[in-house]
C-alpha cells in the first residue's frame, strides 16, 4: 500500500499559499533565534570554554529552520470542493483536514506586522469541534478576504438547510 494514498486525492488541484510566507517565517525565526545566538556569542566571548556550546547549538537550529521553512510552505495547500474545504500541510508529519461547510461557525482573518508588510494573511476556520485545526497561513490579503466571504456564505447556506 502506498504511504501517501491517504493524502493524494484523484482529480484534486491543490491551491498553494503565497511564496511570501517563507520569508515571513524566516524573518520571525531569525529574530527569535538570532537574539539568543547573539547573547550566547557575547557570553562565549566573555567566558570562553564550554559556553561556546550554546551559540553553536542555536546556530545549528537556525540553519535547520532556514532549510526546513521553505519546504513546509511548499507543502501547504487547500482546495474548495462543493461540500467541503480541504487543507493539507506537512512534509514529514503530514495532515489533511476536511472541513464541511455546514460545520463552520465563523471565519477569522489575521495578519501580524511582518505578514502585513508582505501583504499576506492567515485564515482561521472555527468549527463546532474544538479539536479542528483548520487554518490556512500565507494567503495574499485579497485571496484571504475572498475566501473569508466565500466560506462564510457557504457556511450560512449549509446551516440554513438544517
RALIN-V293435 format. One record per residue. N is the residue number from 1. RES is the residue in one letter. SS is DSSP state (alpha for helix, beta for strand, coil for the rest). OMEGA is omega as a letter, one per 30 degrees, with the letter a starting at -180 (999 if undefined). Layout:
[[N/RES/SS/OMEGA] [N/RES/SS/OMEGA]]
This chain:
[[1/X/coil/a] [2/X/coil/a] [3/X/coil/l] [4/X/coil/a] [5/X/coil/a] [6/X/coil/a] [7/X/coil/a] [8/X/coil/a] [9/X/coil/a] [10/X/coil/l] [11/X/coil/a] [12/X/coil/l] [13/X/coil/a] [14/X/coil/l] [15/X/beta/l] [16/X/beta/l] [17/X/coil/a] [18/X/coil/l] [19/X/coil/l] [20/X/alpha/l] [21/X/alpha/a] [22/X/alpha/l] [23/X/alpha/l] [24/X/alpha/l] [25/X/alpha/l] [26/X/alpha/l] [27/X/alpha/l] [28/X/alpha/l] [29/X/alpha/l] [30/X/alpha/l] [31/X/alpha/a] [32/X/alpha/a] [33/X/alpha/a] [34/X/alpha/l] [35/X/alpha/l] [36/X/alpha/l] [37/X/alpha/l] [38/X/alpha/l] [39/X/alpha/l] [40/X/alpha/l] [41/X/alpha/l] [42/X/alpha/l] [43/X/alpha/l] [44/X/alpha/l] [45/X/alpha/a] [46/X/alpha/a] [47/X/alpha/l] [48/X/coil/l] [49/X/alpha/a] [50/X/alpha/a] [51/X/alpha/l] [52/X/alpha/a] [53/X/alpha/a] [54/X/alpha/l] [55/X/alpha/l] [56/X/alpha/l] [57/X/alpha/l] [58/X/alpha/l] [59/X/alpha/l] [60/X/alpha/l] [61/X/alpha/l] [62/X/alpha/l] [63/X/alpha/l] [64/X/alpha/l] [65/X/alpha/l] [66/X/alpha/l] [67/X/alpha/a] [68/X/alpha/a] [69/X/alpha/l] [70/X/alpha/l] [71/X/alpha/l] [72/X/alpha/a] [73/X/alpha/l] [74/X/alpha/a] [75/X/alpha/a] [76/X/coil/l] [77/X/beta/l] [78/X/beta/l] [79/X/beta/l] [80/X/beta/l] [81/X/coil/a] [82/X/coil/a] [83/X/coil/a] [84/X/beta/l] [85/X/beta/l] [86/X/beta/l] [87/X/beta/l] [88/X/beta/a] [89/X/beta/l] [90/X/coil/l] [91/X/coil/l] [92/X/coil/l] [93/X/coil/a] [94/X/coil/l] [95/X/beta/l] [96/X/beta/a] [97/X/beta/l] [98/X/beta/a] [99/X/beta/l] [100/X/beta/a] [101/X/alpha/a] [102/X/alpha/a] [103/X/alpha/a] [104/X/beta/l] [105/X/beta/l] [106/X/beta/a] [107/X/beta/a] [108/X/beta/l] [109/X/beta/a] [110/X/beta/l] [111/X/coil/l] [112/X/coil/a] [113/X/alpha/a] [114/X/alpha/l] [115/X/alpha/l] [116/X/alpha/l] [117/X/alpha/l] [118/X/alpha/l] [119/X/coil/l] [120/X/beta/a] [121/X/beta/a] [122/X/beta/l] [123/X/beta/a] [124/X/beta/l] [125/X/beta/l] [126/X/beta/a] [127/X/beta/l] [128/X/coil/a] [129/X/coil/l] [130/X/coil/a] [131/X/coil/a] [132/X/coil/l] [133/X/coil/a] [134/X/beta/l] [135/X/beta/l] [136/X/beta/l] [137/X/beta/l] [138/X/beta/l] [139/X/beta/l] [140/X/beta/a] [141/X/alpha/a] [142/X/alpha/l] [143/X/alpha/l] [144/X/alpha/l] [145/X/alpha/l] [146/X/alpha/a] [147/X/alpha/l] [148/X/alpha/a] [149/X/alpha/a] [150/X/alpha/a] [151/X/alpha/l] [152/X/alpha/l] [153/X/alpha/l] [154/X/alpha/l] [155/X/alpha/l] [156/X/alpha/l] [157/X/alpha/a] [158/X/alpha/l] [159/X/alpha/a] [160/X/alpha/a] [161/X/coil/a] [162/X/coil/999]]
